[in-house]
Amino acid sequence: QVQLVESGGGLVQAGGSLRLSCVVSGRTFSTYAMGWFRQAPGKEREFVAGISRSGGSTYYVDSVKGRFTISRDNAKNTVYLQMNSLKPEDTAGYYCAAHRLPYVVRTRGEYDYWGQGTQVTVSS
């Protein structure tokens, strides 16, 4: 059974930074593409960033380009989301997801495994 556990969320002032981590169980982590999604109250869960299984390709929603960086360490079964220059509109629950095929997808229904989420709150 594949499990994903996120950490690193919290309360931060606008302009600050956080790094989210997602640890994935199983020896097949290196075969998965990974993604980060977020969901603010009353809104749909949206794709934020994705990374291919090798880490060679990354993708971001326009609103976070230049501020967020997704990366992975396959030796540690971990994917990260470095979040800089945070804005109040970044406030949301952030969810890590795994796609068992190696390429990035942006639709949440295509992901096979999900974490429980970690809350990010950005104050103005």
Salt bridges, closest charged atoms under 4 A:
GLU44 OE1 - ARG108 NH2 3.13
GLU46 OE2 - ARG38 NE 2.75
ASP62 OD1 - LYS65 NZ 2.94
ASP90 OD1 - ARG38 NH1 2.95
ASP90 OD2 - ARG67 NH1 2.73
ASP112 OD1 - ARG100 NE 3.42
